[in-house]
Amino acid sequence: DTAVSQTPKYLVTQMGNDKSIKCEQNLGHDTMYWYKQDSKKFLKIMFSYNNKELIINETVPNRFSPKSPDKAHLNLHINSLELGDSAVYFCASRSLSTEAFFGQGTRLTVV
Amino acid sequence: AQSVTQPDIHITVSEGASLELRCNYSYGATPYLFWYVQSPGQGLQLLLKYFSGDTLVQGIKGFEAEFKRSQSSFNLRKPSVHWSDAAEYFCAVGDRQYGNKLVFGAGTILRVKS
């Protein structure tokens, strides 16, 4: 039973397209995150949701729009994809008194 | 705002040698502290965590870390490294407040030579 699952695992798309990445957690956690890991492996927080409420939005272009239909899901929609958006995107979930559990990542390649 | 510094980008150790990976953090109070490991092409796996209590914490795969409040450090150690430990290691600091912000260091790549 996968705790944090994200789909798809790989995504190759052309510049200018719009794409979505989905994330679901079955741990009952209140908080979910999106992180971007660039080619230098640096993990940068993008968004944090707590009980469907946006808590953290870290200077991410407004082409990126997270959506949390319920506290078990946090999806990431990206408009007008650019070459610089190529990265691995990780979803994670956490409660205040636990560690963060990560999905396996989505490798996005924009060509 | 909290931040994490991992001063070593790469470390190479011989198999069987001891290991210490450094981590310093900046946070207004006592944070939650974590070490994660990432193998190539994989997600992040938790090695160990510190929330409160004993400042020396034990983790999986024979790793341990010590929280030193006076030095704002949470260094990761292993007495004898195995070739399978080669990976990238991330230290992270978690917010105890509402918002649960979790910030990562830049990572340290561990290479193990036989």
Boltz contact constraints between the chains, C-beta under 6 A:
constraints:
  - contact:
      token1: [A, 31]
      token2: [B, 100]
      max_distance: 6.0
  - contact:
      token1: [A, 41]
      token2: [B, 88]
      max_distance: 6.0
  - contact:
      token1: [A, 41]
      token2: [B, 107]
      max_distance: 6.0
  - contact:
      token1: [A, 42]
      token2: [B, 106]
      max_distance: 6.0
  - contact:
      token1: [A, 43]
      token2: [B, 104]
      max_distance: 6.0
  - contact:
      token1: [A, 55]
      token2: [B, 99]
      max_distance: 6.0
  - contact:
      token1: [A, 56]
      token2: [B, 101]
      max_distance: 6.0
  - contact:
      token1: [A, 94]
      token2: [B, 100]
      max_distance: 6.0
  - contact:
      token1: [A, 99]
      token2: [B, 34]
      max_distance: 6.0
  - contact:
      token1: [A, 99]
      token2: [B, 46]
      max_distance: 6.0
  - contact:
      token1: [A, 99]
      token2: [B, 49]
      max_distance: 6.0
  - contact:
      token1: [A, 100]
      token2: [B, 102]
      max_distance: 6.0
  - contact:
      token1: [A, 102]
      token2: [B, 43]
      max_distance: 6.0
  - contact:
      token1: [A, 102]
      token2: [B, 44]
      max_distance: 6.0
  - contact:
      token1: [A, 104]
      token2: [B, 43]
      max_distance: 6.0
  - contact:
      token1: [A, 105]
      token2: [B, 43]
      max_distance: 6.0
